[in-house]
Amino acid sequence: MIEAFMTFKFLQYALVAALLIGFTAPFIGSFVVVRRMSLIADALSHVTLAGIALSLLISGMVSSLAGLNPLYLGIVTAVIAALLIDWLRSKYRHFQELAIPIMMATGMGLGAIFISMANGFSMDLVSFLFGTVSAVTLTDVYTILIVAVIVIVFVSLFYKELLFLSFDEEQARVSGIRLQLVHVVFMIVVALVIAISMRIVGILLVSSLITLPVAAALRFAKSFKATIFWSIVFGEVATIAGLILAYQFDLAPGGMIVMLAVLELIIVMSAERFVGGKHHGKTTRKSA
Amino acid sequence: MSEPIIEINHLSYDYPDRRVLSDISLAVRQGEFLAIVGENGSGKSTLIKCILGLLKPEGSIRLFGRELDQFDEWWRISYVSQKAASFNSGFPVTVEEVVEMGLYAKKGLFKRLKKGDRTKVRQALETVGMWDRRSSKVGDLSGGQQQRVFIARALVNDPELMILDEPTVGVDQRYVKEFYEILEELRADKKRTFVLVTHDIHFVSRLVTDVVHLIDGKLGCNCGIKEYWELDEKEIRSLYPVPGRVLVHEGERV
């Protein structure tokens, strides 16, 4: 099997893409989870389906665009959806969660229309739904690399603002931090991460790679930096091992990666019993 | 006389269904310790939120001599809110990380914390006696300890003005006394200005220099602490909508 990964270019592309996604998704996911925006990731991934389906439809209809990488239109759709979700949340201040089903329905509705216009599911589309080991191209790898660099630069530059905004929005506003700017850029970056992650994990499972490794880290991490570190460790282990197992057993990588992330969570939760960790959400009040 | 640190003129604020603050004018000067008192719903917290720019009222607010919408030196001010004690206790953040947040306003975008900043964090945590717990997750601390951490965050930037909005709400009664002892230590720096929204003015009467008493969003009383205590029983009772008696404890009206 190692020989296969050394020999075949497509496997090397998939491995590099998995390494980058295993890092970026939990990295930005740490902020997504603590900001209680996990479901937004789900909505964005479903809207991305519409972009991918539209791109595949256009490629089939216009011969000069036959080689168009669906990832590009997927990225554009995800970013537009992220900004629309934010706008909807501002319009429904008391029912902000409504933005999620509205956008999810819009994305799935458009996706269904584009898929039926293209006369049903192609193998290409299925690979976007559940991830792929064999269809990752060099262009995909470059696109994923560029987005990974954007994520790292963004978080490095805005780390303290993002942390403050996540922990205590009111205090952050009083500190004069330009929260709206940070928030909008954050939403765009989340959309980018979701769009690139779907190549390996698939549209339907992408949000789990953003949330599950963080869910496991949250069980024991005391600091935010530790949460990020352990989320990335869990993310990398799940994506790399998931990809290798998916190749070995000829299964959809998305499924393997997500199930490994679930397994990690189960292991961490079980380990709590043995190391005497506290149950999440129940804090031990110590006297002063 | 020095320029007021806070200057409010004819401030009014409406919620969609009612007027919360009506024609408030007041000034707070350097070194003053202003207590804002009043019944629940009298507009105390709304007034604080207006001062901090979290709400947009009618009228004018000037901070350190500048109109609020032009004021950008927020590091000169620190704020401990009512909600400080009711944050998401599951949030994975250590005591040290929380206190560092107090330095972010002065740092500005893109700048990281340096060694000197770590020293400030240490000093602030030592002031409130929490340096030994710096690596603990904030959610694992007791209510009183958490409140001390939030005070350290407010202190770390050495602010000229500290605004505290009922900082002991939700904190166990046994920690309230401890909190006011810390406040007394901070008060040793006479240059620092304080604005405290409180229900229990008797706890802080030794520190307070001035009192603003809000009644249904209007200024019921804006005077020095001595004058406030000298208001006769009838006048104090008239400030409260509910009939009651003025009690005297150790020579002070409570």
Boltz contact constraints between the chains, C-beta under 6 A:
constraints:
  - contact:
      token1: [A, 157]
      token2: [B, 110]
      max_distance: 6.0
  - contact:
      token1: [A, 160]
      token2: [B, 104]
      max_distance: 6.0
  - contact:
      token1: [A, 164]
      token2: [B, 101]
      max_distance: 6.0
  - contact:
      token1: [A, 164]
      token2: [B, 104]
      max_distance: 6.0
  - contact:
      token1: [A, 167]
      token2: [B, 91]
      max_distance: 6.0
  - contact:
      token1: [A, 167]
      token2: [B, 93]
      max_distance: 6.0
  - contact:
      token1: [A, 174]
      token2: [B, 52]
      max_distance: 6.0
  - contact:
      token1: [A, 174]
      token2: [B, 79]
      max_distance: 6.0
  - contact:
      token1: [A, 175]
      token2: [B, 74]
      max_distance: 6.0
  - contact:
      token1: [A, 175]
      token2: [B, 104]
      max_distance: 6.0
  - contact:
      token1: [A, 175]
      token2: [B, 105]
      max_distance: 6.0
  - contact:
      token1: [A, 176]
      token2: [B, 74]
      max_distance: 6.0
  - contact:
      token1: [A, 176]
      token2: [B, 105]
      max_distance: 6.0
  - contact:
      token1: [A, 218]
      token2: [B, 92]
      max_distance: 6.0
  - contact:
      token1: [A, 221]
      token2: [B, 92]
      max_distance: 6.0
  - contact:
      token1: [A, 222]
      token2: [B, 94]
      max_distance: 6.0
  - contact:
      token1: [A, 222]
      token2: [B, 137]
      max_distance: 6.0
  - contact:
      token1: [A, 223]
      token2: [B, 94]
      max_distance: 6.0
  - contact:
      token1: [A, 223]
      token2: [B, 97]
      max_distance: 6.0
  - contact:
      token1: [A, 224]
      token2: [B, 92]
      max_distance: 6.0
  - contact:
      token1: [A, 224]
      token2: [B, 93]
      max_distance: 6.0
  - contact:
      token1: [A, 224]
      token2: [B, 97]
      max_distance: 6.0
  - contact:
      token1: [A, 227]
      token2: [B, 92]
      max_distance: 6.0
  - contact:
      token1: [A, 281]
      token2: [B, 90]
      max_distance: 6.0
  - contact:
      token1: [A, 283]
      token2: [B, 89]
      max_distance: 6.0
  - contact:
      token1: [A, 283]
      token2: [B, 139]
      max_distance: 6.0
  - contact:
      token1: [A, 283]
      token2: [B, 140]
      max_distance: 6.0
  - contact:
      token1: [A, 285]
      token2: [B, 142]
      max_distance: 6.0
  - contact:
      token1: [A, 286]
      token2: [B, 142]
      max_distance: 6.0
  - contact:
      token1: [A, 288]
      token2: [B, 142]
      max_distance: 6.0
  - contact:
      token1: [A, 288]
      token2: [B, 144]
      max_distance: 6.0
  - contact:
      token1: [A, 288]
      token2: [B, 145]
      max_distance: 6.0
